[in-house]
């Protein structure tokens, strides 16, 4: 006997979307710390460089890691992580919306299950394994449960 709604698929997919979005948001927030200047006032070190008269990072002398001016070896990594994190948030929102639409329009369970699986797999690129793959795993299991769910007769 099957239930009137694909509840297990909904719960797992919604949880996957939330985890993917949280991981992407965390990555985006942490990106500002990765590429940030650490020197403060005065002379810095080989890694941080010299920030001159302020803590703004622009027009300052950088070290090996922070570079000279805006971009350095580590500065570009922070911007890249921020972009990847934003992609992770968007993918997590899409998986969550797919789970909600699966529950509301359970007659279209195949479409929403496929969408949940596709975007859960894409979360590899948007969240860098989104918490060691927990969101990916839950999304795939939820999507498969949505696809194999049989509506009551």
HELIX and SHEET records of a PDB file:
HELIX    1   1 UNK A    7  UNK A   34  1                                  28    
HELIX    2   2 UNK A   75  UNK A  104  1                                  30    
HELIX    3   3 UNK A  106  UNK A  108  5                                   3    
HELIX    4   4 UNK A  109  UNK A  127  1                                  19    
HELIX    5   5 UNK A  134  UNK A  148  1                                  15    
SHEET    1   A 2 UNK A  49  UNK A  50  0                                        
SHEET    2   A 2 UNK A  61  UNK A  62 -1                                        
END                                                                             
